[in-house]
Amino acid sequence: MTRGIALLGLAYVLSQFFRAFLAVLSPALRADIGAGPEDLAFASGLWFFAFAAMQLPVGWALDTIGPRRTAAGLHLLGAGGGAAIFALATTPLHIDIAMVLIGIGCAPVLMAAYYIFAREYPPARFVVMASVMVGVGTCGNLVASYPMAIAAETIGWRASLWGLCAITSLTALGIWTVVRDPVRPEGEARGSLLAVFKIKALWFIFPIMAVSYAQVGALRGLWIGPYLEDVFAADAHRIGLATLLMGSAMVAGTFAYGPLDRITGSTKWVVISGTTLNLVALFGLILYPSGSLFLAILLMAAIGFFGATYAIIMSHGRSFLPPHLIGRGMTLLNLCSIGGVGVAQFLSGRAYAASQPALTPQAPYVVIFTLFTGLMLAGLFVYLFARDTRH
């Protein structure tokens, strides 16, 4: 099981990479195939929508056929095949198709690991294990930053994608070989999606789940690159370093949040506190969008750190799920999270387009930052009424 979890962790590293690497490739893709910021926002949004659309089928598959076949099959055909199409792309449409397939292939890997955690380990250990998994996986953000920029400049973005195709395919084959499905107790009740929706406590968690990762994923996965390029004339190396710093902050934030609910005795107020500090950083970008490159990168890193609440919010929702609803319940929560990023990507792309022609280089990005702030405030307001989980 340890080797299987390690391989699922590697697959999740790749999942984090694929949702974030477009920001670094934006200059090359604009020059080679004419894919501008709006095109990449659309392609990135397709990744998140494909990922989100697969969550309910993945939840059914986890509860029915187990994590081994679910994760291995989709990761091989979707992520491996999508990386190959990306490497062959000659138009923005090809990027769209590739990102849809990659989103489908990445959809099951984290939920497969969470399903195993929930089935094989005590509930009290779930939040720490979930945070470690996300923290390790978020290292994919680091690889998608400066190292990816160097690889694209050294061997080209097409050769880099072929290498990723090979790594992804081998990881999927490894999952098929070594992951062991948890044993279901005899006579266990069969769950349904309707039963999950009947758990009223989750309805106050769905909104914060939908917005908490939306702005982090959208900024780190796409907008940080065009923002720094347009406002501060940053080159690929500086963008790569900035995304590396933001990705490192996301990893640090995930590990920092992991034990806090046990230390403070409250899951809910850890999330509220972190989200409030996240909003402070967003307001900083709105008020000082062109202050300095250093300040912009610092605020982006703060958003990455304080916005790393995914695992602890997931743990909050997990605490209300009975065993027979774990697969469907966790994937529904994940659908809210990833679907929220997809919506944010599409809305931010439309906001960017609507802001053209812009009076100043920073004007479209102020609109985008304001959009993300409004979404966060709405989600936080609903979450204030959520039932807490005490430790």
C-alpha positions as CSV (number, residue, x, y, z in Angstrom):
1,M,0.0,0.0,0.0
2,T,2.9,2.4,0.7
3,R,4.3,2.0,-2.8
4,G,0.8,2.5,-4.2
5,I,0.3,5.7,-2.2
6,A,3.7,6.9,-3.4
7,L,2.7,6.3,-7.1
8,L,-0.7,8.1,-6.5
9,G,1.3,10.9,-5.0
10,L,3.5,11.1,-8.1
11,A,0.4,11.1,-10.3
12,Y,-1.0,14.0,-8.2
13,V,2.3,15.9,-8.7
14,L,1.7,15.5,-12.4
15,S,-1.9,16.7,-11.9
16,Q,-0.7,19.8,-10.1
17,F,1.9,20.4,-12.9
18,F,-0.7,20.2,-15.7
19,R,-3.0,22.7,-14.1
20,A,-0.2,25.2,-13.7
21,F,2.3,24.9,-16.6
22,L,0.5,27.1,-19.1
23,A,1.5,30.3,-17.2
24,V,5.2,29.6,-17.9
25,L,4.6,28.5,-21.5
26,S,2.5,31.6,-22.4
27,P,5.3,33.5,-24.2
28,A,6.3,30.4,-26.3
29,L,2.7,29.4,-27.1
30,R,1.9,33.0,-28.1
31,A,4.9,33.1,-30.5
32,D,4.7,29.5,-31.9
33,I,0.9,28.9,-32.4
34,G,-0.7,32.3,-31.7
35,A,-2.3,31.3,-28.4
36,G,-2.9,34.6,-26.4
37,P,-3.9,35.0,-22.8
38,E,-7.6,34.6,-23.5
39,D,-6.9,31.4,-25.5
40,L,-4.9,30.0,-22.6
41,A,-7.5,31.1,-20.1
42,F,-10.1,29.1,-22.1
43,A,-7.9,26.1,-22.4
44,S,-7.0,26.2,-18.6
45,G,-10.7,26.5,-17.9
46,L,-11.4,23.4,-20.0
47,W,-8.9,21.4,-18.0
48,F,-10.8,22.3,-14.8
49,F,-14.2,21.7,-16.2
50,A,-13.2,18.3,-17.6
51,F,-11.7,17.5,-14.2
52,A,-14.8,18.6,-12.4
53,A,-17.2,16.8,-14.8
54,M,-15.4,13.6,-14.1
55,Q,-15.8,13.8,-10.3
56,L,-19.2,12.2,-10.1
57,P,-18.3,9.3,-12.4
58,V,-15.1,8.9,-10.5
59,G,-17.0,8.9,-7.2
60,W,-19.2,6.1,-8.5
61,A,-16.2,4.2,-9.8
62,L,-14.3,4.4,-6.5
63,D,-17.3,3.1,-4.6
64,T,-17.9,0.4,-7.2
65,I,-14.7,-0.9,-8.9
66,G,-12.1,0.6,-6.5
67,P,-9.2,3.1,-6.8
68,R,-6.7,0.9,-8.7
69,R,-8.5,0.5,-12.0
70,T,-10.2,3.9,-11.8
71,A,-6.9,5.9,-11.4
72,A,-4.7,3.8,-13.6
73,G,-7.0,3.6,-16.6
74,L,-8.0,7.2,-16.7
75,H,-4.5,8.5,-16.0
76,L,-3.0,6.4,-18.9
77,L,-5.6,7.2,-21.6
78,G,-6.4,10.8,-20.5
79,A,-3.3,12.4,-19.2
80,G,-0.8,10.4,-21.2
81,G,-2.8,10.8,-24.4
82,G,-3.5,14.5,-23.8
83,A,0.2,15.2,-23.3
84,A,0.9,13.6,-26.6
85,I,-1.7,15.8,-28.4
86,F,-0.3,18.9,-26.7
87,A,3.2,18.0,-28.0
88,L,1.8,17.9,-31.5
89,A,-0.3,21.1,-31.2
90,T,-0.3,23.6,-34.1
91,T,-3.3,25.7,-33.1
92,P,-5.1,26.8,-29.9
93,L,-7.8,24.3,-30.7
94,H,-5.3,21.5,-30.3
95,I,-4.3,22.9,-26.9
96,D,-8.0,22.9,-25.9
97,I,-8.4,19.2,-26.8
98,A,-5.3,18.2,-25.0
99,M,-6.2,20.0,-21.9
100,V,-9.7,18.4,-21.8
101,L,-8.0,14.9,-22.0
102,I,-5.4,15.7,-19.4
103,G,-8.1,17.0,-17.1
104,I,-10.0,13.7,-17.5
105,G,-6.8,11.7,-16.8
106,C,-5.9,13.7,-13.7
107,A,-9.4,13.6,-12.2
108,P,-9.2,10.4,-10.1
109,V,-5.7,10.4,-8.6
110,L,-6.1,12.5,-5.5
111,M,-9.6,11.1,-4.8
112,A,-8.2,7.6,-5.1
113,A,-5.6,8.3,-2.4
114,Y,-8.2,10.0,-0.2
115,Y,-10.5,7.1,-0.6
116,I,-7.8,4.7,0.6
117,F,-7.0,7.1,3.5
118,A,-10.7,7.2,4.6
119,R,-11.1,3.4,4.3
120,E,-7.8,2.2,5.7
121,Y,-6.9,4.8,8.5
122,P,-8.7,6.4,11.5
123,P,-10.7,9.6,10.8
124,A,-8.4,11.6,13.1
125,R,-5.5,11.0,10.8
126,F,-7.3,12.0,7.6
127,V,-6.5,15.7,7.7
128,V,-2.8,15.2,8.3
129,M,-2.5,12.6,5.6
130,A,-4.6,14.6,3.2
131,S,-2.5,17.7,3.8
132,V,0.7,15.8,3.3
133,M,-0.6,14.4,0.0
134,V,-1.6,17.8,-1.2
135,G,1.6,19.3,0.0
136,V,3.7,16.7,-1.8
137,G,1.5,17.0,-4.9
138,T,1.7,20.7,-4.9
139,C,5.4,20.3,-5.7
140,G,4.1,19.8,-9.2
141,N,3.5,23.6,-9.1
142,L,7.2,24.0,-8.5
143,V,8.2,21.9,-11.4
144,A,5.7,23.8,-13.6
145,S,7.5,27.0,-12.8
146,Y,11.2,27.8,-13.2
147,P,12.2,24.2,-14.1
148,M,9.6,24.1,-16.9
149,A,10.7,27.4,-18.2
150,I,14.3,26.2,-18.3
151,A,13.2,22.9,-20.0
152,A,11.2,24.8,-22.6
153,E,14.1,27.1,-23.4
154,T,16.6,24.2,-23.5
155,I,14.9,21.4,-25.4
156,G,11.7,23.2,-26.4
157,W,8.2,22.9,-25.1
158,R,7.3,20.1,-27.5
159,A,10.1,17.8,-26.4
160,S,9.2,18.7,-22.8
161,L,5.6,17.5,-23.4
162,W,6.8,14.2,-24.9
163,G,8.9,13.6,-21.8
164,L,5.8,14.3,-19.7
165,C,3.8,11.9,-21.8
166,A,6.3,9.1,-21.1
167,I,6.4,9.9,-17.3
168,T,2.6,10.0,-17.1
169,S,2.1,6.7,-18.9
170,L,4.7,4.9,-16.8
171,T,3.1,6.2,-13.6
172,A,-0.3,5.0,-14.7
173,L,1.1,1.5,-15.4
174,G,2.8,1.5,-12.0
175,I,-0.6,2.3,-10.3
176,W,-2.2,-0.6,-12.1
177,T,0.6,-2.9,-10.8
178,V,1.0,-2.0,-7.2
179,V,-2.1,-0.2,-5.8
180,R,-4.4,-2.4,-3.6
181,D,-8.1,-1.7,-3.4
182,P,-9.5,-1.5,0.2
183,V,-11.7,-4.3,1.3
184,R,-15.4,-3.4,1.6
185,P,-17.2,-4.9,4.6
186,E,-19.8,-7.4,3.8
187,G,-23.3,-6.1,3.9
188,E,-22.2,-2.4,3.8
189,A,-25.0,-0.1,2.5
190,R,-24.8,1.1,-1.1
191,G,-24.6,4.9,-1.3
192,S,-26.1,7.4,-3.7
193,L,-25.4,10.9,-4.7
194,L,-28.9,11.9,-3.4
195,A,-27.8,10.7,0.1
196,V,-24.8,13.0,0.0
197,F,-27.0,16.0,-0.9
198,K,-29.3,15.2,2.1
199,I,-26.4,15.9,4.5
200,K,-27.3,19.5,5.4
201,A,-24.0,20.3,7.0
202,L,-22.2,20.0,3.6
203,W,-24.3,22.8,2.1
204,F,-22.5,25.4,4.1
205,I,-19.1,23.9,3.0
206,F,-19.8,23.6,-0.7
207,P,-19.5,27.4,-1.4
208,I,-16.2,27.9,0.4
209,M,-14.9,24.8,-1.3
210,A,-15.9,26.3,-4.7
211,V,-14.1,29.6,-4.2
212,S,-11.1,28.9,-1.9
213,Y,-9.0,27.3,-4.5
214,A,-10.5,29.2,-7.5
215,Q,-8.4,32.3,-7.2
216,V,-5.2,30.4,-6.2
217,G,-5.6,28.0,-9.1
218,A,-6.4,30.7,-11.6
219,L,-3.7,33.1,-10.5
220,R,-0.9,30.5,-10.2
221,G,-2.1,28.4,-13.2
222,L,-2.5,31.3,-15.7
223,W,-2.7,34.9,-14.7
224,I,0.5,35.4,-12.9
225,G,2.4,35.0,-16.2
226,P,0.6,37.5,-18.3
227,Y,0.2,39.9,-15.4
228,L,3.9,40.1,-14.7
229,E,4.7,40.2,-18.4
230,D,2.3,43.0,-19.3
231,V,2.6,45.2,-16.2
232,F,6.3,44.7,-15.3
233,A,7.8,43.5,-18.6
234,A,9.0,40.3,-16.8
235,D,10.7,37.8,-19.0
236,A,10.4,34.0,-18.9
237,H,13.1,33.6,-16.2
238,R,11.4,36.2,-13.9
239,I,8.0,34.6,-14.4
240,G,9.5,31.2,-13.7
241,L,11.0,32.4,-10.5
242,A,7.8,34.2,-9.4
243,T,5.7,31.0,-10.1
244,L,8.3,29.0,-8.2
245,L,8.0,31.2,-5.2
246,M,4.2,31.2,-5.3
247,G,4.2,27.4,-5.7
248,S,6.6,27.0,-2.8
249,A,4.3,29.2,-0.7
250,M,1.4,26.9,-1.6
251,V,3.4,23.8,-0.4
252,A,4.4,25.6,2.8
253,G,0.8,26.7,3.4
254,T,-0.6,23.2,2.9
255,F,1.8,21.7,5.5
256,A,1.1,24.6,7.9
257,Y,-2.6,24.1,7.8
258,G,-2.4,20.3,8.4
259,P,-2.0,20.2,12.2
260,L,-3.7,23.6,13.0
261,D,-7.2,22.1,13.5
262,R,-5.8,19.8,16.2
263,I,-3.8,22.6,17.8
264,T,-6.7,25.1,17.9
265,G,-9.5,22.6,18.4
266,S,-11.5,24.0,15.5
267,T,-11.5,23.3,11.8
268,K,-13.9,26.1,10.9
269,W,-12.0,29.0,12.5
270,V,-8.7,27.9,10.9
271,V,-10.4,28.1,7.5
272,I,-12.0,31.5,8.3
273,S,-8.7,33.0,9.6
274,G,-6.7,31.8,6.6
275,T,-9.3,33.0,4.1
276,T,-9.4,36.4,5.7
277,L,-5.6,36.8,5.3
278,N,-6.0,35.6,1.8
279,L,-8.5,38.4,1.1
280,V,-6.0,40.9,2.6
281,A,-3.4,39.9,0.0
282,L,-6.0,40.1,-2.8
283,F,-7.0,43.6,-1.7
284,G,-3.2,44.5,-1.8
285,L,-3.1,43.5,-5.5
286,I,-6.2,45.6,-6.2
287,L,-4.8,48.7,-4.4
288,Y,-1.2,48.4,-5.7
289,P,-1.3,46.5,-9.0
290,S,1.7,48.2,-10.4
291,G,3.6,49.3,-7.3
292,S,6.7,47.1,-7.9
293,L,7.6,43.7,-9.2
294,F,8.8,42.6,-5.7
295,L,5.5,43.6,-4.1
296,A,3.4,41.9,-6.7
297,I,5.4,38.6,-6.3
298,L,5.2,38.9,-2.5
299,L,1.4,39.3,-2.6
300,M,1.1,36.4,-5.0
301,A,3.1,34.3,-2.6
302,A,0.9,35.3,0.3
303,I,-2.2,34.3,-1.7
304,G,-0.5,30.9,-2.4
305,F,0.3,30.4,1.3
306,F,-3.0,31.5,2.9
307,G,-5.1,30.1,0.1
308,A,-3.8,26.6,0.7
309,T,-6.9,25.6,2.6
310,Y,-8.1,22.8,0.3
311,A,-7.1,19.8,2.4
312,I,-8.5,21.2,5.7
313,I,-11.8,22.2,4.0
314,M,-12.0,18.7,2.5
315,S,-11.4,17.2,6.0
316,H,-14.2,19.3,7.4
317,G,-16.6,17.9,4.8
318,R,-15.2,14.4,5.2
319,S,-16.1,14.5,8.9
320,F,-19.8,14.5,8.0
321,L,-19.6,11.5,5.6
322,P,-20.5,7.9,6.6
323,P,-18.3,5.1,5.2
324,H,-20.6,4.1,2.4
325,L,-20.7,7.7,1.0
326,I,-17.0,8.5,1.2
327,G,-16.3,8.0,-2.6
328,R,-19.3,10.0,-3.8
329,G,-19.1,12.6,-1.0
330,M,-15.4,13.5,-1.4
331,T,-15.6,13.7,-5.2
332,L,-18.6,16.0,-4.9
333,L,-16.6,18.3,-2.7
334,N,-13.7,18.1,-5.1
335,L,-16.1,18.9,-8.0
336,C,-17.0,22.1,-6.2
337,S,-13.3,23.0,-5.8
338,I,-12.2,22.2,-9.3
339,G,-15.4,23.4,-10.9
340,G,-14.9,26.7,-9.1
341,V,-11.5,27.1,-10.7
342,G,-13.0,26.3,-14.1
343,V,-15.7,29.0,-13.6
344,A,-13.1,31.4,-12.3
345,Q,-10.9,30.8,-15.4
346,F,-13.8,31.4,-17.8
347,L,-15.0,34.5,-16.0
348,S,-11.5,35.9,-15.7
349,G,-10.9,35.3,-19.4
350,R,-14.1,37.2,-20.2
351,A,-13.2,40.0,-17.8
352,Y,-9.8,40.3,-19.5
353,A,-11.4,40.5,-22.9
354,A,-14.1,43.0,-21.8
355,S,-11.3,45.2,-20.4
356,Q,-9.7,45.6,-23.8
357,P,-8.6,48.1,-25.0
358,A,-7.2,49.0,-21.6
359,L,-6.2,52.5,-20.5
360,T,-3.3,51.1,-18.5
361,P,-1.5,47.7,-18.6
362,Q,-2.7,46.9,-15.1
363,A,-6.4,47.8,-15.6
364,P,-7.6,44.3,-16.9
365,Y,-5.8,42.6,-14.0
366,V,-7.4,44.9,-11.4
367,V,-10.8,43.7,-12.8
368,I,-9.7,40.1,-12.4
369,F,-8.4,40.5,-8.9
370,T,-11.7,42.3,-7.9
371,L,-13.7,39.4,-9.4
372,F,-11.8,36.9,-7.3
373,T,-12.2,39.0,-4.2
374,G,-16.0,39.2,-4.6
375,L,-16.2,35.4,-5.1
376,M,-14.1,34.8,-2.0
377,L,-16.2,37.1,0.2
378,A,-19.5,35.4,-0.9
379,G,-18.1,31.9,-0.1
380,L,-16.7,33.0,3.3
381,F,-20.1,34.6,4.3
382,V,-21.9,31.3,3.7
383,Y,-19.2,29.3,5.5
384,L,-19.7,31.5,8.7
385,F,-22.8,29.5,9.3
386,A,-21.2,26.0,8.9
387,R,-21.2,23.5,11.8
388,D,-17.7,23.3,13.3
389,T,-15.7,20.1,13.8
390,R,-14.1,20.0,17.2
391,H,-11.0,18.0,18.2
